[in-house]
Amino acid sequence: MMMRKIGFVALLLSGLASHAPAQGSGRDAVSMQTVKPETVGFSTERLENLHKIIQAEVDEKHLAGAVTILARHGKIVEYRTYGVKDLAINAPMTKDTIFRDYSMTKPITGVSMMILFEQGKWLPADPISKYVPEFANLKVFNGVDGDGKPILVDPEHAPTMRELMSHSAGFLYGFGNSKMDDLYKEAKPLAAANLQEMIDRLAKLPLAYQPGKGWQYSMSMDVQGYVIEKYSGQSLPQFMHDHIFAPLGMKDAGFYVPADKRSRFASNYRDDKGKLVPTQEAAGPPTDYSEEPKLASGGGGLVSTAEDYYRFAQMLANGGELNGVRVLSPASVKLMMSNHLPKELMTGQFGIGMHVMRPGFGYGYDGAVVFDPAEANLPDGAGTYFWDGAAGTWFWVDPTNDVVFVGMIQRMGGGDNHPLAYRTHSAVYSALVDPRK
């Protein structure tokens, strides 16, 4: 009888062991050790092009500092720091420096939405008003009358979730100089006390164009943040923490920087006629990041380290999984990283900065997609998914070449944020001399 019990216990322990996570599959098991570039097809010599481009920005005092990570096949090829994180005290840039992600928040919001998609909480073809009833009676701006008052018409079709996910539903940010931008500036939806109040303010504004007939950088991802809160039953920060940050080991990612981490928070600068000047951060989005905001911006509220964001990007490159922890299915990642704009919007008429929607270059869910590199005149592999942030942070995931890149800087505006990102694409692919490896 005793031997039978021992045998049962041994069998039970064996069964438990077979279902336990494999060694190295824990959330912190990502190796940040670099490998020799040649082992994964890169040329050490030619990667100097990348170093020179970024170092020149620092040397010429156009940039305080940077952290970059380049990986292929999940192996780190480059993990470098440049310059300083604070010019006033000359504090060296470190790998654990925390950066404002701004619009690089958007792809993380997109993944949050895709988690709910997998749970059956929403469908791309559904009208947004199915999930946000406040939008049931949205009108469309159609110019102004003789008195300068907006002319409003009915939408040709109700804006859909797919259009919300691809900046083609008709919303704006209100940063421009049009009549519609003026309406946004008056309503101040992003200055609302919380996401519900933001939705209530947006519901009183017309769409800027007929749904699906334009592409305008917009508050769509902030609307998604509201949908995430409503259909998950969690706050946006808590949902992202539980479903993305904690599983992937993104230890410093969040919507604020706690007091014990403030010494690692990079200073932010703006380009003032070629000279770096410290930015002034105010209350409300964007905040001074000293406490969790009441309105957590799914469009631009996150902070993270370069390693945090690399873990997220590598998860996408792996088809939704990192170290045995699965966040999304490969099918969901593919859907997110596929172009969702019709050809009539990819004519060069729409875009933001150098990100111009054109043949071969479109927009997926919460990020741009290079689906035909030759047509887009870019060196990336087909299916490359990418985006950047207002302070110059940038990343891309290239599924064809299995390349991931993350670049973190803190420089608002100026003429070189987008060009710097595109020049690093060119430098990286100039060094990929044996893509078959």
C-alpha positions in Angstrom: 0.0 0.0 0.0 2.9 2.4 0.9 4.6 1.6 -2.4 1.4 2.3 -4.3 1.1 5.7 -2.5 4.7 6.5 -3.3 4.1 5.6 -6.9 1.0 7.8 -7.1 2.9 10.7 -5.6 5.8 10.2 -8.1 3.3 10.1 -11.0 1.6 13.2 -9.7 4.9 15.1 -9.4 5.9 13.9 -12.9 2.6 15.2 -14.3 3.1 18.6 -12.6 6.7 18.8 -14.0 5.5 18.1 -17.5 3.1 21.1 -17.3 5.6 23.4 -15.6 7.2 26.2 -17.6 10.4 25.1 -19.3 13.7 26.5 -18.0 14.4 29.8 -19.6 10.8 30.5 -20.6 10.2 32.9 -17.7 9.3 36.5 -18.3 12.8 37.7 -17.6 14.7 35.1 -19.6 15.2 37.3 -22.7 19.0 37.5 -23.3 20.2 41.0 -23.8 23.7 39.8 -24.4 25.0 40.7 -27.9 26.1 38.2 -30.5 28.7 38.7 -33.2 26.8 40.4 -36.1 28.2 38.0 -38.7 26.4 35.1 -37.0 23.1 36.5 -38.1 24.0 38.0 -41.4 25.2 41.5 -40.4 28.5 43.1 -41.2 30.3 44.5 -38.2 32.2 46.9 -40.4 29.1 48.2 -42.2 27.2 48.7 -39.0 29.5 51.6 -38.4 27.2 53.5 -40.7 24.5 53.3 -38.1 26.9 54.4 -35.3 28.2 57.3 -37.2 24.7 58.6 -38.0 23.6 58.7 -34.4 26.9 59.8 -32.9 27.0 62.7 -35.4 23.7 63.9 -34.0 25.2 63.9 -30.5 28.5 65.4 -31.5 26.8 68.3 -33.4 24.6 68.9 -30.3 21.4 68.1 -32.2 20.6 65.3 -29.8 21.4 64.8 -26.1 21.7 61.0 -26.3 20.2 57.8 -27.5 19.8 54.1 -26.8 19.5 51.7 -29.7 18.8 47.9 -29.9 19.1 45.9 -33.1 18.2 42.2 -33.2 17.8 39.4 -35.7 16.3 36.0 -35.1 15.7 37.1 -31.6 19.4 37.7 -30.9 20.8 41.1 -30.0 23.3 42.4 -32.5 23.6 45.9 -31.1 22.7 47.4 -27.8 24.3 50.8 -27.5 24.1 54.1 -25.6 25.1 57.5 -26.9 25.6 60.8 -25.2 23.7 61.9 -22.1 20.2 61.7 -20.6 20.5 65.2 -19.1 22.5 68.0 -20.6 22.4 70.2 -17.5 24.1 67.7 -15.3 25.9 65.8 -18.0 24.5 62.5 -16.8 25.5 59.7 -19.1 22.9 57.8 -21.1 22.4 54.4 -19.6 20.6 51.3 -20.8 18.0 51.6 -18.0 17.1 55.2 -18.9 13.3 55.7 -19.1 11.9 57.5 -22.1 8.5 59.1 -23.0 7.1 56.9 -25.7 4.4 59.3 -26.8 2.8 57.8 -30.0 4.8 54.6 -29.7 2.0 53.9 -27.1 -0.3 53.3 -30.1 1.0 49.8 -31.1 0.7 48.7 -27.5 -2.9 49.9 -27.4 -3.4 48.0 -30.6 -2.1 44.8 -29.0 -4.5 45.5 -26.1 -7.4 45.8 -28.6 -6.3 42.5 -30.3 -6.4 40.7 -27.0 -10.0 41.8 -26.7 -10.6 40.8 -30.3 -9.4 37.3 -29.5 -11.9 37.2 -26.6 -14.7 38.0 -29.1 -15.3 41.5 -27.6 -15.3 43.4 -31.0 -15.2 42.8 -34.8 -13.5 45.1 -37.4 -16.6 45.5 -39.5 -18.9 46.6 -36.6 -19.8 50.3 -36.3 -17.9 52.0 -33.5 -21.2 53.0 -32.0 -21.9 49.4 -31.2 -19.2 49.7 -28.5 -19.4 53.5 -27.9 -23.1 54.3 -28.1 -22.3 58.0 -27.6 -21.1 58.0 -31.2 -24.5 56.8 -32.6 -25.4 60.1 -34.1 -22.1 61.5 -35.4 -22.3 64.0 -38.2 -19.7 64.8 -40.8 -18.2 68.3 -41.4 -18.9 69.5 -44.9 -17.5 73.1 -45.0 -18.9 76.3 -43.6 -21.8 78.5 -44.5 -21.8 82.2 -45.3 -21.7 83.0 -41.6 -18.7 80.7 -41.0 -20.7 78.1 -39.2 -20.0 74.4 -39.9 -22.2 72.6 -42.4 -23.0 69.1 -41.1 -24.2 66.1 -43.1 -24.9 62.5 -42.3 -22.1 59.9 -42.7 -22.4 57.7 -45.8 -21.8 54.8 -43.5 -21.3 54.6 -39.8 -17.5 54.6 -39.0 -16.3 51.1 -38.3 -13.9 49.6 -35.8 -11.5 48.8 -38.7 -11.5 52.5 -39.6 -10.9 53.4 -35.9 -7.9 51.1 -35.8 -6.4 52.7 -39.0 -7.0 56.5 -38.5 -9.6 56.5 -41.3 -12.8 56.9 -39.3 -12.9 60.7 -39.4 -11.4 61.8 -36.0 -8.6 64.3 -35.6 -6.2 65.5 -32.9 -7.0 69.1 -33.5 -3.3 70.2 -33.9 -3.8 71.9 -37.3 -5.3 75.2 -38.5 -8.5 74.1 -40.1 -12.0 74.9 -38.9 -12.3 71.3 -37.7 -9.1 71.7 -35.7 -10.5 74.9 -34.2 -13.5 72.9 -33.0 -11.2 70.3 -31.3 -9.3 73.1 -29.7 -12.5 74.5 -28.2 -13.8 71.2 -27.0 -10.3 70.0 -25.6 -11.2 66.3 -25.5 -7.7 65.3 -24.3 -8.0 67.7 -21.4 -11.0 65.9 -20.1 -11.0 64.6 -16.5 -11.2 60.9 -17.6 -11.9 58.8 -20.7 -15.6 58.9 -20.3 -15.6 62.7 -20.3 -13.3 62.6 -23.3 -15.8 60.4 -25.2 -18.6 62.7 -24.2 -16.7 65.7 -25.6 -15.8 63.9 -28.8 -19.4 62.8 -29.3 -20.4 66.5 -29.7 -17.9 67.0 -32.5 -18.5 66.2 -36.2 -16.2 63.8 -38.1 -13.7 65.7 -40.2 -14.5 63.7 -43.4 -16.6 60.8 -44.6 -15.5 57.6 -42.9 -13.1 55.6 -45.0 -12.5 58.6 -47.4 -9.5 60.1 -45.7 -6.5 59.4 -43.4 -5.9 61.8 -40.6 -3.6 61.2 -37.6 -6.1 61.3 -34.7 -7.5 60.4 -31.3 -8.6 57.0 -32.5 -6.2 55.2 -30.2 -7.5 57.2 -27.2 -11.0 56.1 -28.2 -9.6 52.5 -28.2 -8.3 53.1 -24.6 -11.9 53.8 -23.6 -13.1 50.6 -25.4 -10.4 48.6 -23.6 -11.5 49.9 -20.2 -15.2 49.4 -20.9 -14.9 45.8 -22.2 -12.2 44.5 -19.9 -13.5 46.0 -16.7 -10.0 47.3 -15.9 -8.3 50.7 -16.2 -6.1 51.0 -19.2 -2.9 51.1 -17.1 -4.0 47.9 -15.2 -5.0 46.1 -18.3 -1.7 46.8 -20.1 0.2 45.8 -16.9 -1.6 42.5 -16.5 -1.8 41.4 -20.1 1.4 42.9 -21.7 3.9 44.5 -19.3 4.1 41.8 -16.6 3.9 38.8 -18.9 6.7 40.2 -21.1 8.9 41.5 -18.3 8.5 45.2 -19.2 9.5 46.3 -15.8 9.6 50.0 -16.2 6.7 50.5 -18.7 3.7 52.4 -17.5 1.9 55.8 -17.5 4.1 57.4 -14.9 7.6 57.3 -13.4 7.6 56.5 -9.6 9.7 58.6 -7.3 12.3 55.8 -6.9 12.9 55.7 -10.7 12.9 59.5 -11.4 16.7 59.6 -11.5 16.5 57.3 -14.6 14.0 59.5 -16.4 15.6 61.2 -19.4 15.2 65.0 -19.8 13.1 66.0 -22.8 14.2 68.7 -25.2 12.7 70.6 -28.1 14.5 71.7 -31.2 14.6 75.5 -31.2 16.2 76.5 -34.5 18.8 73.8 -34.3 19.4 74.3 -30.5 18.2 71.9 -27.8 16.0 73.6 -25.2 14.4 71.8 -22.3 10.6 71.2 -22.7 8.1 72.4 -20.1 5.7 69.6 -19.1 2.3 70.6 -17.8 -0.5 68.9 -16.0 -2.8 66.8 -18.1 -1.7 64.8 -21.1 1.2 65.1 -21.5 1.9 65.3 -17.8 5.1 65.6 -15.7 4.7 61.8 -15.3 4.9 62.0 -11.5 1.7 60.1 -10.9 -0.7 57.9 -12.8 -2.9 60.1 -14.9 -6.7 60.2 -14.5 -7.0 60.2 -18.3 -4.6 57.5 -19.5 -3.8 58.2 -23.1 -3.8 55.1 -25.4 -2.5 57.4 -28.1 0.5 58.7 -26.3 0.8 58.3 -22.5 3.4 55.6 -21.9 7.0 55.6 -20.7 9.4 52.7 -21.0 13.1 51.8 -21.3 14.5 50.7 -24.7 14.6 47.1 -23.4 11.0 47.3 -22.4 10.0 48.3 -25.9 12.3 45.7 -27.4 10.5 43.0 -25.5 7.2 44.2 -26.9 8.6 44.5 -30.4 10.2 41.1 -30.3 6.9 39.5 -29.1 5.4 40.9 -32.4 8.3 39.5 -34.4 7.8 36.1 -32.8 4.1 36.0 -33.8 2.7 37.0 -30.4 5.0 35.1 -28.1 8.1 35.8 -26.0 10.0 33.1 -24.0 7.1 30.8 -23.9 4.6 33.5 -22.8 2.0 34.0 -25.5 0.2 37.4 -25.7 -1.5 37.0 -29.1 -1.9 34.3 -31.8 0.2 34.5 -35.0 -3.0 35.2 -36.9 -3.9 38.2 -34.7 -0.4 39.6 -35.1 -0.6 39.2 -38.9 -4.0 40.9 -38.9 -2.6 43.8 -36.9 0.5 44.2 -39.0 -1.3 44.0 -42.4 -2.4 47.1 -44.4 -6.0 48.1 -43.9 -6.2 51.2 -46.1 -7.9 51.0 -49.6 -5.8 52.0 -52.6 -7.6 55.3 -53.0 -6.1 56.5 -49.7 -2.5 55.5 -50.6 -1.8 58.2 -53.3 0.5 60.5 -51.4 -2.3 62.8 -50.4 -2.4 61.6 -46.7 0.2 61.2 -44.0 2.1 62.9 -41.2 5.6 64.1 -41.7 7.6 61.7 -43.8 5.1 58.9 -43.1 3.1 59.3 -46.4 0.4 56.9 -47.3 1.4 55.8 -50.9 1.7 52.7 -53.1 3.4 50.0 -51.0 3.1 52.1 -47.8 -0.1 51.8 -45.8 -1.4 51.5 -42.3 -2.4 48.5 -40.2 -3.9 48.5 -36.8 -2.2 51.3 -34.8 1.0 51.3 -36.9 2.3 51.8 -40.4 3.0 48.9 -42.8 5.5 48.6 -45.7 3.7 45.9 -47.6 5.5 46.5 -50.9 9.0 47.8 -50.3 9.9 48.4 -54.0 6.7 50.5 -54.5 7.3 52.4 -51.2 11.0 52.9 -52.2 12.3 51.6 -48.9 14.9 48.9 -48.0 12.8 47.1 -45.4 11.3 43.6 -45.9 7.7 43.2 -46.9 5.3 43.4 -44.0 7.5 45.7 -41.9 5.4 47.3 -39.2 6.6 50.5 -37.4 5.8 53.8 -35.8 7.5 56.5 -33.8 6.8 59.1 -31.0 6.7 62.8 -30.7 10.0 62.9 -28.9 11.7 61.0 -31.7 11.5 57.4 -30.4 11.1 54.9 -33.2 10.9 51.1 -33.8 10.2 48.6 -36.5 9.5 44.9 -36.8 10.5 43.3 -40.2 9.0 39.8 -40.4 10.6 39.0 -43.8 14.2 39.5 -42.6 13.3 38.8 -38.9 14.8 42.1 -37.8 13.7 44.2 -34.8 15.0 47.7 -34.1 14.3 50.1 -31.3 15.7 53.7 -31.0 15.0 55.9 -28.0 15.8 59.7 -27.9 14.0 62.7 -26.4 13.8 65.5 -28.9 10.5 67.2 -29.7 10.0 68.6 -33.2 12.7 69.9 -35.4 13.6 68.8 -38.9 15.5 65.5 -38.1 13.3 63.2 -36.1 11.7 61.4 -39.0 14.8 61.7 -41.2 16.9 60.1 -38.4 14.5 57.2 -38.2 14.6 56.6 -42.0 18.4 57.0 -42.2 18.7 54.3 -39.6 16.6 52.0 -41.7 19.0 52.6 -44.6 22.1 52.0 -42.4 20.7 48.8 -40.9 19.9 47.2 -44.2 23.2 48.3 -45.7 24.8 46.1 -43.1 22.5 43.1 -43.6 24.9 41.5 -46.1 23.8 37.9 -45.8 20.0 37.8 -45.2 20.0 34.0 -45.8 21.7 33.4 -42.4 
